Amino acid sequence: MGQKRNRIAGFTLIELLVVIAIIAVLIALLLPAVQQAREAARRSQCKNNLKQIGLAMHNYHDTFSMFPPGGIGYKFTAAATDAPQLGVFSALVMILPYIDQGTLYNKFTFTESYANPVNAPFANTLINNFLCPSYSGKNIASAYQYRGFSAFNAAVTNYVGVQGYATTGGSISASSKTSLPANQLGMFWANSDTRIRDVTDGTSATFLYGEYRPTIMELVGYSPFDYDSRWSPWILGVTLEGSGGVKSMRYGPNQTFVKNAYASDWTILPFSSQHTGGVHMSNVDGSVGFVSDNIDINVWRYRSSRSGGEIVSGEI
């Protein structure tokens, strides 16, 4: 009588390959959905960062009856032999006590330059609320050696204030407040003291702060950390417009430029992000919206002025 053989259960090679192929297809289908979900979460956090910055700006306004200055103690002259400038701390420094960073705020000596050794050690302090989660560039970079001070490491920010658009084409320089041209219509500049009552265009129709991606400066071949760096939260963090000024509002969101076309123009700093399709911008009323790269350029410029008299929708 022959012995009965028991069949061992298991997968054949073909069945195993089919299972692996099915799993691979499922992963390929699910991965984009997971990435989209993660980016949606990052965009939501970025929007919330701007929301918190706007709220802190309003708390500052409630305390001092004005928004923080775009930069304090700023007086720039071109002579290389000038004494080191004082201050140049941005509005983001001024609101530190209102985002639970009062201890850091108290470490700064505001009668000295940000580059002074008494302040430089704190300039590399990263504030998560000042960084977009989607940003993939450097968080810490070497700041420019300036006015006799040694180069130092500075933290990066992805949010800068709106200084406005020079409708007459004249320069809006970062000089002392008293020498600003009449076409200065933004919310921030050196030693600024704007108030809600100054926003006659409407608080829901006027940009306050927006996203900036520092790596865009690398496209034009200039160091993204210069003396009045707008991409460090500690240094004059405003964006402006005009001949010799930053061309933030002359161009739409996320525009890039050919280096050779602007070889002498180191000030091309359009609002930019790593989000697909646009940038987050906050309004003076504290609301935050996502502005499309395809926004009409005139609407984009109008929204950068607090009292230009333009009539635009409050919707972004």
Salt bridges, closest charged atoms under 4 A:
GLU39 OE1 - ARG42 NE 3.10
GLU39 OE2 - HIS275 ND1 2.86
ASP193 OD1 - LYS177 NZ 2.85
GLU211 OE1 - HIS275 NE2 3.23
GLU211 OE2 - HIS280 ND1 3.11
ASP228 OD2 - ARG230 NH2 2.84
GLU241 OE2 - ARG250 NH2 2.94
ASP265 OD2 - LYS247 NZ 3.53
